[in-house]
Amino acid sequence: MSEISLCSSMCTTSSSTCPPRGTSSRGTCSARFWRIDAARWGWLCWALLMSTGLAGQVIEVRDESGNPVPAAVIQNNMGTARMTDLDGRIELDSLLRQGDTLEIRSLGYATRSMSMPAGVLDMEVQLSAESVNLNEVVVAVAEPARQAMGATTVSRLSAATIAREVPSNAATLLWNSGQVMVQQSQQGGGSPILRGFEANRILLVVDGVRLNNAIYRSGHLQNALTVDPFAVRSTEVRHGAGSVQYGSDALGGVIHYRTRSPRWQDGTRARAQTAFSSASRSPTVHADAEVTRGRFASFTSVTHRRYGDLRMGRWRPHGYTEWGKVPWTIASSSAGVGYADRTTPNAVDHLQPGTGYRQTDVVQKLRYGRMERHVEVNLQHSTSSDVPRFDRLNDADGDGGPKWAEWNYGPQDRTLASLRFFSEVRGLGRVTLTSAWQRVAESRLKAHFGAQDREVQQEGVDVASLQLDIDHRIGSWRVAYGGHWDHQRVRSEAWLERRSDGLRLPETVLTRYPNGGSTMGSISAYGALSRHWRNWFFEGAARAQRGWLDARFEDQVGLKLPFDRVGYDRGSLTGSGTAHWQRNGRVGAHAQLATAFRNPNVDDVGKVRTKDGFVVVPTDSLKPERLYSTELGGFWRSSNRRFTTRWAGFATALRDAIQPVDTALSLPGGGAQATLVVEGDTSQIQVQANIGRASIVGIQGQVMYKTDSDWRFRATYNVTRGRDAEGRPLSHIPPAFGTCIAARSWTWLTLNSHLRWSAWKRAEDYGPGSTDNLAEATVDGTPAWWTVGLDLDARLTERTTFSVGVHNLLDRHYKVFASGISAAGRDWRIGLRWRPAA
């Protein structure tokens, strides 16, 4: 039987409790924010949707990993045929009516036949690989060949997969892959870990544009927060070195978010979604609309989310009765120019006060042309309220009371404008040219409990980039080549302001990054050759890159550096070689050798940052991190194609790994200074340094099984180990983790259940310094945990789908490795999705 599942996007749960500055009330303010006027939202969605036309039924054709299958032919029993677009989608028109028997075929896949169930909304149809296994060779027809070069182990999440679970943001949705662990310091964010690498050692990409910038830090990142999961049509996680394809930073892998684009078929379509999550009392409202008329097409998406204070689980089988609890809530008020902070006991001991925020995301795309030649404008903007940094707000002072009254990330703003040109050029092949501009604004707002003043650090980054990709064939060889250029400018300032009215004060505050300004950029060229030969697929690729950085320091009170400028201008050469072998689509193997690199960025060389008794100061002697990796893997599929297993083992050698080390600053009159007073605390001075050699090894595996009754089962397993040359543990190395999933779809109902688990991370296996947040774990480390959950999608009418689910069913308390915030407790999720019918 064909494997069919309802394809409908599900709302992300959210809410906010962030008060305006000057009137903070932590832990008690969430109630007034999540009381949403349901009628007002309902009328807003209704008015928006009624202003648009009707949409037809859509079929998405995908392979077994969720990758779209472009140019698949769908033919009905009358002989009428249509072809899927670049996203593997096709809209049924009057020639393909509901009730028809459809045959779906594509080169390299087994032909599927099915009867269209009447009244179903959008559907996803899965094709199984046949003798030519495009999934194993990873040919991405809809994107430049560069993005698929050297890909061996890839996790993909389609829109249908995302719809089955309500992710709180674009980072946490990666848990669905079963091969990515996501660290969280606060509710507003998520930092994916790939093969023992995190933050600026993995690369985030949206619609082919790099998100990593000059201030992506080495600890934990919340920047994936700025990608709207409601606007994402697919997410691809590429495990392993990716510098040949994308340049610097892709040591552990690449996470590529692809947002929705308007379809190629003429028509007007719209949809609306709303959802609610009980763990954070968070409502979400989303609406989007698209119009295609001949050569012109438009897509518009708007999402608003409010997150309340997050509730942790109450069942504590680990035995640490007070771990993660916050005994107080903080309320702040102003009276004239004065400011008063007070605490009250936290009456709800499983509540994590001061964790809520709100966020709005907008995506607008405009396209002109035909599939073979078109230009697309991509505009994205994400903004938030202040985002509380929970792993700081739960710090206690020497008397056991709260250390901080405020510790927030200011509004997280990201603006992207890109122009993408695609054309089939005779004699040259497929040409894709993407120009982009991004502006990122970040800030940190800190006030000690009882203080009258607030410290503000504010950063802004502007990034301009240009990417050229050319793909064509020379005989039996596939050739890909192109180039990339980017230039970044960083501005960093800091000041002290009065909490009551925001008045700036004359006292100086250390800036986080060089106060004289910084620039960073690169230029590179790449090339690749690949071909099929019998049961083999071979590929070789190389990239040459030149990178530069210039950071300028002006004198600051409290910090005397032995230099006033840091910079470099150096080149890097990386390469990869990949071989795939398979037989009859049932058994296969792959091997890969690859190199990668990461140039130090402004955060590495110019940061001043304090945490857990350590303060990192700027350095002028960093070299690039270099990586050498090998991977062996394979797959096996039973003769009836119901059972499949995949595995990959990898070994990575890291040279000149960058990590904080203790140091002392030389004083002008002789002697050395080993400590520094920052934020009122005396801390041990550290600098980022190249520590020499390190190694990381691991195994990733998954098993999939489909029964005669259309039940689908999948289990994943991931183990990573990392040590430096002296045998000491590295930071960012997660414990073993995985997931088990069971799912089935009926005509009107889809069921998906999951079990997620993680092994112990013992304290002695934590990395040095504060990167792994040992202070947020127990005295023994981070305990093992497992949770279970269930999601149901029910089609109520031809236009409406209702979703209900529960995550962490047993209300277990746990923290994900290196996280500062406890994970959500029992979380009931409900959602309603509506779209017009044809």
C-alpha positions in Angstrom: 0.0 0.0 0.0 1.1 3.6 -0.6 2.3 5.4 2.4 0.2 8.5 2.8 0.1 11.0 5.6 -1.8 14.2 6.1 0.4 17.1 5.2 -0.6 20.1 7.2 1.4 22.6 9.1 1.0 22.7 12.8 1.3 25.7 15.0 4.2 26.3 17.3 3.2 27.0 20.8 4.2 30.3 22.4 3.5 33.1 24.8 5.2 36.0 26.5 5.6 37.3 30.0 8.2 40.0 29.4 7.3 43.3 31.0 8.4 46.7 29.7 11.6 47.9 31.1 11.2 49.7 34.4 8.1 47.7 35.4 9.5 44.3 35.7 7.6 41.6 37.6 9.2 38.3 37.2 7.2 35.1 37.6 3.9 36.9 38.2 3.5 38.8 35.0 2.8 35.8 32.7 -0.8 35.7 33.5 -1.7 39.0 32.0 0.1 38.2 28.8 -1.4 34.9 28.0 -5.0 36.1 28.4 -5.6 36.5 24.7 -8.9 37.7 23.3 -9.7 34.6 21.3 -12.6 36.3 19.4 -10.2 39.1 18.2 -7.7 36.6 16.9 -10.5 34.5 15.3 -12.0 37.5 13.4 -8.5 38.6 12.3 -7.7 35.2 10.8 -11.2 35.0 9.2 -10.9 38.4 7.6 -7.5 37.6 6.2 -8.5 34.3 4.8 -11.8 35.6 3.3 -9.8 38.2 1.5 -8.0 35.5 -0.5 -9.1 33.0 -3.0 -9.5 29.2 -2.7 -6.7 26.7 -2.8 -6.7 23.3 -4.4 -5.5 20.0 -2.9 -1.8 19.5 -3.0 0.3 16.3 -3.1 3.9 16.3 -1.9 6.1 13.6 -3.4 9.1 12.8 -1.2 11.7 10.0 -0.7 12.1 7.9 2.4 14.1 10.7 4.1 11.6 13.4 3.4 13.5 14.9 0.5 11.3 16.4 -2.2 11.2 14.5 -5.5 11.1 17.0 -8.4 9.8 16.1 -11.9 7.9 13.0 -10.6 5.0 12.1 -13.0 1.5 11.7 -11.6 -1.0 10.1 -13.9 -4.7 9.3 -13.4 -6.6 6.3 -14.8 -7.8 8.4 -17.8 -4.2 8.9 -18.9 -3.9 12.5 -17.9 -0.5 13.3 -16.4 1.1 16.1 -14.5 4.7 16.7 -13.1 5.8 17.8 -9.7 7.6 21.1 -9.3 11.1 21.8 -7.9 9.7 21.3 -4.4 8.1 17.9 -5.2 4.6 19.4 -5.1 1.7 19.3 -7.4 -1.8 20.9 -7.1 -4.6 18.7 -8.3 -6.7 20.5 -10.9 -9.9 19.5 -12.8 -8.0 16.9 -14.7 -6.8 15.1 -11.6 -10.0 14.9 -9.4 -10.4 13.3 -6.0 -11.4 9.7 -6.3 -9.1 9.0 -9.2 -6.6 6.1 -9.1 -3.2 7.7 -9.4 0.2 6.3 -10.5 3.3 8.1 -9.3 6.7 7.4 -10.8 10.1 8.9 -11.0 13.5 7.7 -12.2 15.3 5.8 -9.4 12.1 5.1 -7.4 9.6 2.3 -7.4 6.3 3.2 -9.0 3.4 3.7 -6.5 -0.3 3.4 -7.2 -3.1 4.7 -4.9 -6.7 5.7 -4.8 -7.3 9.3 -3.8 -9.4 9.3 -0.6 -12.2 11.8 -1.1 -12.2 14.9 1.2 -8.5 14.7 2.3 -6.6 18.0 2.5 -2.9 18.1 1.5 -1.1 14.7 1.5 2.5 13.5 1.4 3.3 10.4 -0.7 6.5 8.6 -0.1 8.5 6.8 -2.8 10.9 4.0 -2.1 14.3 4.0 -3.8 14.9 1.4 -6.6 18.0 0.5 -8.5 19.2 4.1 -8.8 19.1 5.3 -5.2 18.9 9.1 -5.4 18.6 9.3 -1.6 22.0 7.6 -1.1 23.7 9.7 -3.8 21.9 12.8 -2.5 21.1 14.6 -5.7 19.3 17.9 -4.9 17.7 18.8 -8.3 15.9 21.9 -6.9 19.0 23.5 -5.4 22.6 24.2 -6.6 24.7 21.0 -6.7 27.1 22.6 -4.2 24.6 22.2 -1.4 24.6 18.4 -2.0 28.3 17.9 -2.6 29.9 15.3 -0.4 26.7 14.7 1.6 26.8 11.3 3.2 24.7 11.4 6.4 21.8 13.8 6.1 18.7 14.2 8.3 15.7 15.9 6.6 12.5 17.3 8.1 9.7 18.0 5.6 6.8 20.3 6.3 4.6 17.3 7.1 7.2 16.1 9.6 7.3 19.5 11.3 3.5 19.6 11.4 3.3 16.5 13.5 5.0 18.2 16.5 4.6 21.8 17.7 8.2 23.1 18.0 8.8 26.1 20.2 11.4 27.5 17.7 13.5 26.4 14.7 16.2 24.9 16.9 14.0 22.7 19.0 12.2 21.2 15.9 15.6 19.5 15.2 14.8 17.0 18.0 12.5 15.4 15.5 15.4 14.2 13.4 16.5 11.9 16.3 20.1 12.8 15.4 20.5 16.3 16.8 20.7 17.3 20.5 19.6 20.9 21.3 21.0 22.8 24.3 19.0 25.6 25.9 20.2 28.3 28.3 16.8 29.9 28.3 13.4 29.3 26.8 14.1 31.8 24.0 16.6 29.9 22.0 18.3 26.6 21.3 21.8 25.6 20.3 22.1 22.4 18.1 25.0 20.0 18.7 26.3 18.1 15.7 29.0 15.4 16.2 30.5 17.2 19.2 30.5 20.7 17.6 28.2 23.6 18.5 27.6 27.3 18.1 30.1 28.9 15.7 31.5 25.5 14.7 28.4 24.5 12.9 26.8 26.5 10.1 23.3 27.9 9.9 21.9 28.6 6.5 18.5 29.9 5.4 17.4 29.8 1.8 21.1 29.4 0.7 22.3 32.4 2.7 24.8 31.9 5.6 23.4 33.1 9.0 26.8 32.7 10.8 28.4 36.1 11.3 31.4 37.7 13.0 29.9 37.6 16.5 28.6 34.0 16.6 30.2 32.8 19.8 31.8 29.5 20.7 29.6 28.7 23.7 25.9 28.4 23.1 23.8 30.3 20.5 20.2 31.3 20.5 20.3 32.7 16.9 18.2 29.9 15.3 15.4 31.6 17.3 15.1 34.1 14.4 13.9 31.5 11.8 10.2 31.0 11.8 9.3 27.3 11.9 5.8 28.1 10.5 7.4 29.4 7.3 9.8 26.5 6.9 9.0 24.0 4.1 12.0 21.7 4.8 15.0 21.5 7.0 18.2 19.6 6.1 20.8 18.7 8.6 24.1 17.7 7.1 26.3 15.8 9.6 30.1 16.2 9.2 32.5 18.6 7.6 31.0 21.0 5.1 33.7 23.7 4.4 34.2 22.6 0.8 30.5 23.4 0.2 30.1 26.4 2.4 33.5 27.7 3.6 34.5 28.5 7.1 32.6 27.4 10.2 31.1 24.1 9.0 33.2 21.8 11.1 30.4 19.7 12.7 27.9 20.1 10.0 25.3 22.4 8.3 21.7 23.1 9.2 19.8 24.5 6.2 16.4 25.9 6.7 14.4 26.3 3.4 11.4 28.6 3.7 8.3 28.3 1.6 8.0 29.8 -1.8 5.0 30.5 -4.0 4.0 27.5 -6.1 4.3 27.5 -9.9 0.6 26.7 -10.7 -1.7 29.6 -11.1 -4.0 30.3 -8.2 -4.6 32.0 -4.9 -4.1 30.0 -1.7 -4.2 30.8 2.0 -4.1 29.1 5.4 -4.4 30.0 9.1 -3.2 28.2 12.2 -3.5 28.7 15.9 -2.1 26.7 18.7 -1.6 26.6 22.5 1.0 25.0 24.7 0.2 24.4 28.4 3.8 24.1 29.7 4.4 27.8 28.9 0.8 29.0 28.6 1.7 30.1 25.1 -0.6 30.9 22.3 0.5 31.2 18.6 -1.2 32.7 15.6 0.0 32.3 12.1 -1.4 33.1 8.6 0.0 33.0 5.1 -1.2 33.6 1.6 0.3 33.1 -1.8 -0.7 34.3 -5.3 0.5 33.0 -8.7 -0.5 34.7 -11.9 1.4 33.7 -15.0 5.0 34.9 -14.5 4.4 36.7 -11.2 4.1 35.0 -7.8 4.0 36.2 -4.2 4.1 34.5 -0.8 3.4 36.3 2.5 3.8 34.7 6.0 3.2 36.3 9.5 3.6 34.6 12.8 3.1 36.0 16.3 4.0 34.0 19.5 3.8 34.7 23.2 5.6 32.5 25.6 4.7 32.4 29.3 6.9 31.3 32.2 8.0 27.7 31.6 6.9 24.9 33.9 9.3 22.0 34.5 8.4 18.4 35.3 7.4 17.4 38.9 8.4 13.7 38.8 12.0 13.5 39.9 13.3 9.9 39.5 16.9 11.2 39.4 16.6 11.9 43.2 17.8 15.5 43.2 14.9 17.1 44.9 15.9 20.8 44.6 17.7 20.7 41.3 16.5 23.4 38.9 14.1 25.0 41.3 14.0 28.7 41.9 12.8 29.7 45.4 11.9 33.3 44.6 10.1 35.5 42.1 11.3 39.1 41.6 9.1 42.2 41.3 10.6 45.6 40.5 9.0 49.0 40.6 10.1 52.6 40.2 9.3 55.6 42.4 10.6 58.8 40.8 14.3 58.3 40.1 14.5 55.4 42.5 14.1 51.8 41.8 13.1 49.0 44.2 13.5 45.2 43.8 11.8 42.8 46.1 11.4 39.0 46.3 8.5 36.8 47.2 8.5 33.0 47.6 7.9 31.1 44.5 4.5 29.6 45.3 4.6 27.2 42.3 7.9 25.3 42.8 7.9 23.8 39.4 7.6 27.2 37.7 10.7 28.8 36.2 9.9 32.6 36.8 11.1 35.2 34.3 11.4 32.9 31.3 8.6 34.3 29.0 9.0 36.5 26.0 7.2 37.3 22.7 8.2 37.2 19.0 6.9 38.2 15.6 8.2 36.9 12.3 7.4 38.1 8.7 8.4 36.5 5.4 7.7 38.0 2.0 8.7 36.5 -1.3 8.2 37.9 -4.8 9.1 35.9 -7.9 9.0 36.7 -11.6 9.6 34.3 -14.5 9.2 30.7 -15.3 10.7 27.6 -13.7 13.6 27.5 -16.2 14.5 31.2 -15.7 13.3 33.4 -12.8 14.3 36.0 -10.2 13.1 35.8 -6.6 13.2 38.5 -3.9 13.3 37.1 -0.4 12.5 39.5 2.6 12.6 38.2 6.2 12.3 40.0 9.5 12.3 38.6 13.0 11.9 40.6 16.2 11.3 39.8 19.8 10.8 41.4 23.2 13.6 41.2 25.7 14.5 37.5 26.1 15.4 36.6 29.8 18.7 34.7 30.3 17.4 32.1 32.8 20.8 30.5 33.6 21.9 33.9 34.9 18.6 34.9 36.6 18.7 31.8 38.8 22.2 32.7 40.2 22.3 33.3 43.9 24.5 35.8 45.8 26.5 35.0 48.9 23.4 35.4 51.1 21.4 32.9 49.1 19.2 35.6 47.5 19.0 36.5 43.8 22.2 38.0 42.3 20.4 39.6 39.4 17.2 41.6 39.1 17.6 41.7 35.3 19.7 39.7 32.8 18.1 39.8 29.4 19.0 39.6 25.8 17.6 42.7 24.3 15.3 42.3 21.3 16.7 39.8 18.9 16.3 41.4 15.5 17.3 39.9 12.2 16.6 41.4 8.8 17.4 39.6 5.5 17.0 40.8 2.0 18.2 38.6 -0.8 17.9 38.5 -4.6 18.2 35.1 -6.3 18.5 34.7 -10.1 18.2 31.3 -11.7 18.5 30.4 -15.3 19.2 27.5 -17.7 22.0 28.8 -20.0 22.8 26.9 -23.2 26.3 25.7 -23.1 26.8 26.6 -19.5 24.1 24.8 -17.6 22.2 25.9 -14.5 23.3 29.2 -13.1 22.2 30.5 -9.7 23.3 33.9 -8.5 22.3 35.0 -4.9 23.1 38.4 -3.5 22.1 39.1 0.1 22.2 41.7 2.9 21.6 41.1 6.5 21.4 43.2 9.6 21.5 41.6 13.1 21.0 43.6 16.3 21.8 42.1 19.7 22.0 43.5 23.2 22.5 42.5 26.8 20.8 44.2 29.7 22.1 43.5 33.2 21.2 44.9 36.7 22.2 43.4 40.0 19.4 42.9 42.5 18.8 46.1 44.4 20.9 48.2 42.0 19.6 51.6 40.7 21.5 51.3 37.4 21.4 48.9 34.4 24.4 47.9 32.3 23.7 47.8 28.5 25.9 46.2 25.9 24.7 46.7 22.3 26.0 45.1 19.1 25.1 45.5 15.5 26.3 43.5 12.5 25.9 44.2 8.8 26.6 41.5 6.3 26.8 41.7 2.5 27.3 38.6 0.4 27.3 37.3 -3.1 27.2 33.6 -4.1 27.5 32.1 -7.7 26.8 28.5 -8.5 27.1 26.9 -12.0 26.1 23.3 -12.6 26.3 21.4 -15.9 27.4 18.1 -17.5 30.3 17.2 -19.7 29.5 13.7 -21.0 29.0 11.4 -18.1 30.6 13.9 -15.7 28.6 16.3 -13.6 30.5 19.6 -13.0 29.8 22.2 -10.4 31.8 25.4 -9.7 31.4 28.9 -8.4 32.4 31.4 -5.8 31.5 33.4 -2.7 32.2 36.8 -1.3 31.1 38.4 2.0 32.0 41.4 4.0 30.9 42.1 7.6 31.0 45.2 9.8 30.6 45.0 13.6 29.7 47.9 15.9 29.9 47.5 19.7 29.0 50.0 22.4 28.1 49.9 26.1 26.8 52.3 28.7 25.2 52.6 32.1 21.6 53.8 32.4 19.2 54.5 35.2 16.7 51.8 35.5 13.8 54.1 36.4 13.9 56.2 33.3 16.7 55.0 31.0 18.8 58.1 31.5 22.4 57.4 30.4 25.0 57.9 33.1 28.6 59.1 32.6 30.3 56.0 34.1 32.1 53.8 31.5 31.2 50.2 30.9 33.4 47.6 29.0 32.1 46.8 25.6 31.7 43.2 24.7 33.6 43.5 21.4 36.3 45.9 20.2 35.1 49.4 20.8 37.0 50.8 17.8 34.9 48.7 15.4 35.6 45.5 13.5 35.4 44.2 10.0 35.7 40.6 8.7 35.3 39.0 5.3 36.2 36.3 2.8 36.4 35.4 -0.9 36.5 31.9 -2.2 36.1 29.7 -5.3 35.1 26.0 -5.4 34.9 23.2 -7.9 33.6 19.6 -8.0 33.4 16.7 -10.3 31.1 13.7 -9.9 29.9 10.7 -12.0 28.1 7.4 -11.8 29.8 4.2 -13.0 27.8 1.0 -12.7 27.0 0.6 -9.1 29.3 3.4 -8.0 29.1 7.1 -7.5 32.3 9.1 -7.1 32.8 12.8 -6.2 35.8 15.0 -5.6 35.6 18.7 -4.5 37.9 21.5 -3.4 37.6 25.1 -2.2 40.2 27.9 -1.9 39.3 30.7 0.4 40.9 33.9 1.6 39.8 35.4 4.8 40.5 38.6 6.7 39.8 40.4 10.0 40.6 43.8 11.4 39.6 44.7 15.0 40.5 48.0 16.7 40.7 48.6 20.4 40.5 52.0 22.1 41.5 52.5 25.7 38.8 51.5 28.3 38.8 52.0 32.0 39.4 48.7 33.8 41.0 46.9 30.9 44.6 47.5 29.6 45.6 45.4 26.7 49.2 45.0 25.3 47.9 45.7 21.8 45.4 48.1 20.1 44.7 46.1 17.0 44.1 42.5 16.0 43.9 41.2 12.4 44.8 38.6 9.9 44.8 38.0 6.2 45.3 34.3 5.3 44.2 31.6 2.9 42.8 28.1 3.4 42.5 25.1 1.0 40.0 22.4 1.8 38.9 19.3 -0.1 36.8 16.1 0.0 36.5 12.8 -1.7 33.4 10.6 -1.6 32.5 7.2 -2.9 29.1 5.5 -2.8 28.4 1.9 -3.7 25.0 0.2 -3.8 23.3 -2.8 -5.4 19.6 -2.9 -6.4 18.7 -0.2 -3.9 18.9 -2.8 -1.1 22.5 -2.6 0.2 25.0 0.2 0.0 28.1 1.7 1.5 29.9 5.0 1.5 33.3 6.3 2.4 34.5 9.9 2.7 37.7 11.8 3.5 37.3 15.6 4.1 39.0 18.6 5.5 37.4 21.7 7.0 38.5 24.9 8.7 37.2 27.8 10.8 38.7 31.2 10.8 38.7 33.0 14.2 35.9 35.6 14.2 35.5 38.8 16.2 33.9 36.9 19.1 37.1 34.7 19.3 39.7 37.5 19.2 37.9 40.5 20.8 35.3 39.4 23.4 35.1 40.5 27.0 32.7 38.1 28.8 32.4 36.8 32.4 30.6 33.7 33.7 31.0 31.3 36.7 34.2 33.0 38.0 36.0 33.3 34.6 36.4 36.3 32.4 37.5 35.9 28.8 39.5 38.9 27.4 40.8 39.7 23.8 43.8 37.9 22.3 46.0 38.6 19.3 47.5 35.2 18.6 44.8 32.9 17.3 45.2 30.6 14.3 42.4 28.9 12.3 41.0 25.6 13.5 41.5 22.8 11.1 39.7 19.5 10.8 40.5 16.2 9.1 37.7 13.7 9.1 36.8 10.3 7.7 33.5 8.6 7.6 32.4 5.0 6.8 28.7 4.0 6.6 26.1 2.1 4.8 22.5 0.9 4.6 20.6 -2.4 4.2 17.1 -2.8 3.1 15.0 -6.0 3.2 13.7 -7.6 -0.1 10.2 -6.5 0.7 11.6 -3.0 1.5 9.8 -2.9 4.9 13.0 -3.0 7.0 15.9 -0.5 6.5 18.9 0.2 8.6 21.5 2.9 8.2 24.7 3.6 10.0 27.7 5.9 9.9 30.9 5.9 11.9 33.2 8.9 11.9 36.6 10.0 13.2 37.7 13.6 13.4 41.1 15.1 14.1 41.0 18.7 15.1 44.2 20.8 14.9 44.7 24.1 16.7 41.3 23.8 18.5 40.3 27.1 20.1 39.4 26.8 23.8 39.6 29.2 26.8 42.7 28.8 29.0 43.8 30.6 32.2 46.3 33.4 31.7 47.5 36.7 33.2 47.9 40.1 31.6 51.3 41.8 31.7 51.3 45.1 33.6 53.1 48.2 32.2 55.4 48.4 35.3 56.1 44.7 35.4 54.3 41.9 37.0 51.1 40.2 35.9 47.4 40.5 36.6 45.5 37.2 36.9 42.1 38.5 37.9 39.7 41.2 36.6 36.7 42.9 38.2 33.8 42.7 35.8 30.1 43.2 36.6 31.1 43.6 40.2 32.8 40.2 40.5 36.5 39.3 40.6 37.1 36.6 38.0 40.0 34.5 36.8 41.3 35.9 33.4 41.2 33.6 30.4 41.9 34.0 26.7 40.9 31.9 23.8 43.9 29.9 22.7 44.9 27.2 20.2 45.2 24.1 22.5 46.9 21.8 20.0 45.3 18.6 18.9 42.0 17.0 19.8 40.0 14.0 18.4 36.3 13.2 18.2 34.8 9.8 17.2 31.3 8.6 17.1 28.6 6.4 15.6 25.1 7.4 14.2 22.5 4.8 13.4 18.9 4.4 12.6 16.4 1.5 12.0 13.1 1.9 10.1 10.3 -0.7 9.7 6.9 -0.6 8.0 4.2 -3.2 8.7 1.6 -4.5 6.4 -1.0 -2.4 8.3 1.0 0.8 7.4 2.5 1.3 10.9 5.9 3.0 10.6 8.6 2.6 13.2 12.0 4.4 13.5 14.7 4.3 16.1 17.9 6.3 16.2 21.1 6.0 18.2 24.0 8.5 18.6 27.3 8.2 20.5 30.1 10.8 20.5 33.4 10.9 22.4 36.0 13.6 22.4 39.4 14.2 24.1 42.4 16.5 23.6 46.0 15.4 23.2 46.4 15.0 27.0 43.3 12.9 27.3 41.2 15.6 28.9 37.5 15.7 27.8 36.4 18.3 25.3 33.5 20.7 25.7 30.3 20.3 23.7 30.5 16.5 23.6 26.9 15.2 24.3 26.1 11.9 26.1 24.5 9.1 24.1 21.0 10.0 22.9 18.3 8.9 20.5 14.6 8.5 19.8 12.0 5.9 19.0 9.0 6.8 16.9 5.8 4.9 15.9 3.3 6.4 13.5 0.3 5.6 11.4 -2.1 7.5 9.1 -5.7 6.7 8.3 -8.1 8.5 6.0 -9.0 11.1 8.6 -6.5 10.6 11.4 -2.7 10.7 11.8 -1.0 9.3 15.0 2.6 9.9 15.9 4.2 8.7 19.2 7.7 9.2 20.3 10.2 8.3 23.1 13.3 10.4 23.5 16.2 9.5 25.7 19.6 10.6 26.8 22.3 8.8 28.9 24.2 10.3 31.8 26.9 12.9 31.4 29.1 12.5 34.4 30.8 15.6 36.0 34.3 14.2 35.3 33.4 14.1 31.5 32.6 17.8 31.3 34.9 20.1 29.4 37.1 22.7 31.0 35.9 26.2 32.1 32.2 27.1 32.1 31.2 26.2 28.5 29.4 23.0 29.4 27.5 24.7 32.3 28.6 22.3 35.0 27.3 24.8 37.5 23.8 24.2 36.1 24.0 20.4 36.6 24.0 18.3 39.7 27.1 17.6 41.7 27.4 14.4 39.8 26.7 15.8 36.3 23.5 15.6 34.2 21.3 12.6 34.9 20.0 10.2 32.2 16.4 10.8 31.2 13.7 9.6 28.9 10.3 11.0 27.9 7.3 9.9 25.9 4.8 11.8 23.9 1.8 11.5 21.5 0.4 13.7 18.7 -2.9 13.3 16.9 -4.1 15.1 13.8 -7.8 14.7 13.1 -9.5 16.0 9.9 -12.8 17.5 11.1 -14.0 18.9 7.8 -12.5 19.3 4.3 -11.2 22.7 5.5 -10.3 22.1 9.1 -7.8 19.9 11.0 -7.6 19.7 14.7 -4.4 18.7 16.5 -4.0 17.5 20.1 -0.9 16.1 21.7 1.0 15.6 25.0 4.7 15.7 25.4 6.6 14.5 28.5 3.5 12.5 29.4 4.9 11.4 32.8 5.8 15.0 33.8 9.5 14.0 34.3 12.0 16.6 35.5 15.2 16.7 33.5 17.7 19.0 31.8 19.3 18.5 28.5 23.1 18.3 28.7 24.7 21.8 29.1 21.3 23.5 29.5 20.7 26.2 32.0 16.9 25.8 32.0 14.9 22.7 32.9 13.0 21.1 30.1 9.2 21.5 29.9 7.1 19.3 32.1 3.9 17.7 30.9 2.9 19.8 27.9 -0.6 19.6 26.4 -0.7 21.0 22.9 -3.7 21.8 20.9 -4.0 23.4 17.5 -6.4 24.3 14.7 -5.5 24.6 11.1 -7.8 25.9 8.4 -7.5 26.4 4.7 -10.0 27.0 1.9 -11.1 24.0 -0.2 -11.2 23.9 -3.9 
